[in-house]
């Protein structure tokens, strides 16, 4: 089941769901935007691997769903991601490319469904096309020259998706080359495709958003303690990004307790706090969903 986007709304937040396993992420993201009193709705672009049951859940939750068309990805790329050392969860990520030509919106803010918003970010709709946060900000590594594709301001255009898809074979060859040199098996995410297409992004400072709009939770303690970022306040962190294969909703019972204990031992208090915040927001979303189902 799919729902056409509201044609009276020229701007919206959009996330992409490629597998049923990430449904909790979409629910939490939607709830976080609601809690931050966003003036713009969240729409979810639904991939072919998502079940009808999950689409029914979106309808009950009041989240407009847009069915993504079939995407022809070379089998070599799909297989490489499925057998990757760290990136098996990249198998369905290329459906994100459809957002770049998503009608009828004039502007969207693309958010990954492993994010929560903790401070209103509606001001992003005034930012130019391809505004994003620089990738891989953390202790140790040199500054990246790439954007992080978890949050991007996009002005959709009819031909953009086709042009991006056309670059897949060439970008994959580039990815294979450097990964082979590093002794790693081949794999490719959508971020590599986007960065190859907008290769001059790093030279355009007007497109670089403040780091607070896409804080990798693994680096949150570094942001707070070393970079001076704050959890709350007018200049506080806005968006938390839970990268990696294991998401907060996947840790339950003793597995969460063991993980939490390891964060405490390592002094990563803010990372633990972020995960607890995510679980709290998800709990509110699930309670709201249950109430909507039981109301006659």
N, C-alpha and C positions, 0 to 999 in steps of 0.2 A: 504494500500500500504506500502511495506517495501523495504528498500534498504540494500543490503549487505554492511558491512563495507569494506573500502578500504584495500585490502589485502597487499598492498605495505606499508601501515602505521602500524608499530608495536605498536605505542603509540598514545593515544588520550585522550582527556577529554570526560567523559560520564556523562550524566544526565538521569534521569528517569521521564517519564510523565505517570501518571496513570489516569488523568482526564483532560478534555478539559479546565477546569477552570484555569489550571496552564500554559497554552500556553504563556501568556505574560511573565511569569518567564523564560521560555526557550529562548524566543526571546531576552530578556534583558541580560541573561547570555551569549548567543552567541555574542551579540554585545559588551559586556564588554570585552570578550576575544579578539575580533577583535581590539578594541580600545587599548588594552594592547599589541598588536602585538605578540600574541602567535604564536609559530611555529607549534602548534598542533591543529587539528580541534576538534570541539565539535560534538559528536554523541549523539543522543537521543534514549534511549530504551523506546519503546512505549508499554503501557499496553493495555489489551483487552477493557478497557473502553474508549479509545480514538477514536474519530470519524475519518472517512475518510477525512472530510473537514480539520481537523487539520493536518493530515498527508500530505495533498496537500499543506498546508501552509509551512510545513517544506521543501518540495521539492522546492517551490518558493523561500524560504529563503536560500537555499543551505545548509541546515542542514541534514546530512545523518540520516535516521531513521532506527532503527532495531526493528522488531516486536518481542515482548516478547512472549514466549509460554504460554499456559494456566498454571495457578498456583493453585494447590489444597490446599487451606487454610481451616482448620477446621472451620465449620460454627459458632461454639461457639466463636472463636476469632474474626471473622468478625462481628458478632452481638455485641460483647462486645465493639468493637471500634466504631460501629455505634451509640451505646447508651451511649458512654463515656461522662463524665462531661466536659473534656477539649480536648479530642483527637479524635473527630469525623473525622478529616481530616487524620487520620491514616488508614482509611479503605482500601486503595489501596497501602500502602507503601511497602508491602512485595515483590513487583516485583523488588525492588532494589537488592534482593538477587541474581537475575540472572546475575548481573554484575560480580560476583565472578567467573563465569565460561564462560565469554563472549569471544567467538572466534572472530577473530583470533589474538586478541591483546596480546602482551607480557606484557604490563603494561598500566594501565589506571589511571587517576586521577578522582575519582568519586566526582561530585559536585551536591549538591541539587539545584533544579530549583527555589529556593527562595534565591539565592545568586547572587551577582555581584562581579566581580574581578576588583579591582581598581589599581592593580600593577601586572606586569607580574610575573607569578608563574611557568614558565616552569622548573625551577630548581627542582620542586617536582618530576619530572620523574627520578631524580637520587637518590631519597630516597627509603629505603627498603619497602618491602611489609607490609601493615597495618600501615604505618605511618599516624598519625592523631593528632588532637589537643585534649587535655583533656577536658572533658565536664563540663558544669555548672560553668564557671569562671565568677564571679560577686561579687558585694558587699554583705557581710554577710555570705553566705553559706561556709561550710568547703570545702576544695579541694576534688574534685571527684576522684574516682578510676577508672572511666570509660572513654572511648573515645567518642567523638562526631562524629556521623556517617554522618554528613553533608558533610565532605570532607575526603576522604580516598585514599591513594595510594594503588593500588591493582595490584597484578600479578595474573591474572585469571588462574584457574586450573580446569580441566574437572569435578572433583568430588566435588568441594567446595560447589556449590549451593545445590546439593542433601544432603550433610552432614548438611548444615545449616537448610534446610527445615525439616530434620528429628528431629531437636531439638525443633521445635515449641511447641508441647504439653507440654514438660517438662518445658520449659521456661515460658509458659503461667501459669502453676500451681504456679511457683515461683512468678510471677507478681501478681496473684490473692491473694496469701498469704499476701504479704506485703501491698498491697492496701487495703485488708480487715482490716488488723490491723490498718491502717491509717484512716479507715472510708470512703474509696473512692471506687467507683465502678470499676470493673475490666476493664483493657484495656492493649494493648501491642503494642509497636512500634518495628520497625526493629532494632533500636539501642540496645534494650534489648537483642535481639537474637544475634547480633554481639558481644556484650560485654560478654555474657554468653559463647559463643564459644571460644573467645580469652580472657579467664578469667585471664591470666597472663600478659595481655598487660601493666598494670600499673607497672610491675616489669622490663620492658624492656625500659630503658630511650632512647635508640637509635631510638625508634618508636615515641617519643613524639615531634611533630612539635611545633615551636614557635606559641604562641597564635595569632599572626598577620594573620595567614592563615585561621582563622575561628572565626571572631569576631561577637558575637551576638549583633545585633544592639540595642536591649533593654539595653545592658550594655556598649554601646559605650562611653557615657560620663564618666563612671567610668574608662574605659581603657585610655582615653585621660587625664583626670584630676588627677586620682589617681595612675595609673600604668605607666604613662609617654609615652604612645604610641602616635604616630603622624599620622595625616591623610595622609600626603604626605611625600616624601623624600626617600632616599635610604633604610632606615630602617623603613619605614612607614607601616601602615596597608595594607594588600594585598587583603583580602576577607571579604565582609560584608554579614552577614547571617540574613535574615529577618524571624525569627521563629514566630510561632503562627498561629492562624486560619485566621487572617485578614492580607492580604499581601498589599504591597504598591499600586499595580494596582487595588485593590478593593476599595480604598478610592478615591472618585471623588466629585467634587463640594463642597457643604456645609459640607459633612462628612469629607472631607480632611481639610477644614478650621477649623472645630471644633477640629479635632485631632491635627492639627498644633498649635492651640491656647493653647491646654492643654499641649503640649510639652514646649511651651514658658513659661507658668506659672510655670511649674515644673523645669525650668532651664535645660531641656534636649535638648540643642541646637544641639549637634552633632547627636543625634538620628534623629532630624528633617532634618538636612543637608543630612544625609544618605538616607532618604526617597526621598528627592528632587533629589538627585543624581540618585537614581534608576529610578524615573519617567523620568528624562532627558535621561538616557540611553535607556529606553524603547521607548521613543519618537523617538530617532534616529533609532532604530531598525524598528519601524513601517514605518517611512519615507523611509528607505532603501527598505523595502518590497514593498511599494506602487510603488516606482520607478522601481523595478524589474518586477512588473506586467505590467506596462504601456509601458516598452521598447519593441518595436516590434521585 
